[in-house]
Amino acid sequence: MIYGGTSAAGKTANIRTGYTQKFIPCQLYLLDNVIQRRLELNKNLTWNAYVQVEDQSGNLLTIDEVSYFQVQKHLTGNIETASLTIEKPYLWGIWGNSYPEVLRPSKRKLKIYAGFPGKEMLIYTGRISSVADIRGSEKLGALNINCSDFRAILKKEESSQTGLTTTRYYEIYRLTKDVFESADQMVVISDRDAIAEFLPTGDKYEATNQAITGQPAWSMGGGTVVVCGNRQQNVIGNVLKLTDAHINYATRSFGDSTAYNVVNVMGLPTGEDEAVQQEVIDAADIAKRGRVVYPQLIGSEVDSLPDMISFAQEIIARSLLGSFSITVHYMPYLLPGQIVHFTSNNFNISPTYSRIQSIRHQYQHGLCATSFDSFELIYALPD
């Protein structure tokens, strides 16, 4: 996965309320064909996981005695968290004699790897924030560890595995500063994401054009994320296919108070210099349920009215779909923002491109699962 771009941009001259504008960065995700086929077949799957912890000398020690972990990741940049259980506390405990400093809470790096044996993938990088050492008789016990996102301490990592390099956004700031200042506005660029060099099969120009282009996005109440803009999303390549056969259980819910069919917008009509307000509605749904109005005015005196109308239509369309969450068989190779091909006869969902908004990996001996706590149906595939 390659990330790049700004994660958030806010305006101070005309305050927006009720939603936050973000920018989903460019991403290029390459999944091994062999791994994809095994995930789709979903038969006789064997998993492995281990943890690497940085010691006081900067060396990474591998810990294989991991009996449980949970990792949570979110598309729109929330701080990622992890918790894990490590066996043999007499060996790894911070009050032992062998490695007393390795698992002590600090700013040193901790990495979690998981996947098919021999094809493990780095799924989390963080630091230890707390440790609970539980002991019983006959050297029984475990260490329960909580981890916080490594980005929380404003330190970033390099990974030779993906050719990842990091940068602060001085170049982006230089390119955007004059534009925003001339409009009497301020740009805030969060130094949160990383950029990377492509590792293409062809040249870099071709690889860049194969990537999924980033688009402005607004996050609303209830975790809904709306991607808006005149550019359309492109899904390139043979994406992972998920069906009812992969699902352990799924929940689809619909709340009347959050299924909006009326949105008020403000913006500048094309070619005009005076903003107007307009109501965007779904007449068919109003006839069925009555008016349910989105609680905030969308847009401002300087926004484009056609863009705000498009945004409002997306709000209505997404909210009328309800919310969807799925727990599937363990798939540590999946990441937030990834687009998959989804079909469900149980929920009467025809083949549809869907985006993983947030993901939770749980690893435990005999019980491994991946949960999409927010799973967004983007658009149906043509017949």
Buried (B, 14 or more C-beta within 10 A) or exposed (E): BBBBBBBBBBBEEEEBEEBBBBBBBBBBBEBEEEBBEBBBEBEEEEBBBBBBBBEEEEEEEEBEBBEBBBBBBBBBBBBBBBBBBBBBBBBBBBEBEEBEEBBBBBEBBBBBBBBBEEEBBBBBBBBBBEBEBEEEEEEEBBBBBBBBBBBEEEEBEEBEEBEBEBBEBEEBBEEBEEEBEEEEBEBEBBBBBBBBEBEBEEEEEEBEEBBBBBBBBBBBEEBBBBBBBEEEBEBEEEBBBBBEEBBEEBEBEEEEEBBBBBBBBBBBEEEEEEBEEBEBBBEEBEEEEEEBEBEBBBBBEBBBBBBBBBBBBBBBEBBBBBBBBBBBBBBBBBBBBBBBBBBBEEBEBEBBBBBBBBBBBBBBEEEBBBBBBBBBBBEEEEE
